[in-house]
Amino acid sequence: MKAIIKINRFVLLVLSLVFSATVQAQAGKELNDQFLKIMESFPSGFATLKNGVPKYDIKNNKFYSKVNISGTKYCFLEKDYKSGKLEFLANIESDDDLPSSVFDKIYAEWKAKIASLDFNGVPLVPYKNTKYDNGGEYEMYVKGDAWRLKTEGLSIDKKYFNFTIRLEYLDLEQGGLMVRILITDN
């Protein structure tokens, strides 16, 4: 009888591990597919992602997105105030009550998720950018990482060369902390 119970426990453990791995693989595929849809709209300046409804903005600078990234609070398109181009933004977490340790953990988890994305056999590689190193108007950036499609040794359409995914950790001072994804061309 004890042997049967041990075997049943073992079988249940194996089944739960298989189920867990399957669920994680499905979630990873779903996330990868969402980023792929965003990348496909990149050459149009993300215009194909606009759902046509401005997002709380009378100047038509922000729009709701047709694609939402799983695990984020909301996704939208916003015109960059310098270039006037649309950028894709997804807020992961923003709170003024949560401790920074929670944001550190969220940042690390999303960094691993983004670094593991694969676009039909084309991986992302880290992209070094000094955009936020100068302080001034960018003081609120605690840290950030960026990735671009691997082009070395691969035949990639040039219209995707500047496709950049950024993970940003911001200190909003009186507004708390924020971790977000920014997809842009710089």
Secondary structure, DSSP 4 states (H G I P E B T S, - for coil): -HHHHHHHHHHHHHHHHHHHHHHHHHHHHHHHHHHHHHHHHGGGTTGGGEEEEE-S-TTS-EEEES---TTSSEEEEEE-TTT--EEEEEEEEEESSS-HHHHHHHHHHHHHHHHT-EETTEEEEE----TTTT-GGGTTEEEEEEEEE--TTS---GGGTT-EEEEEEEE-GGG-EEEEEEEE--
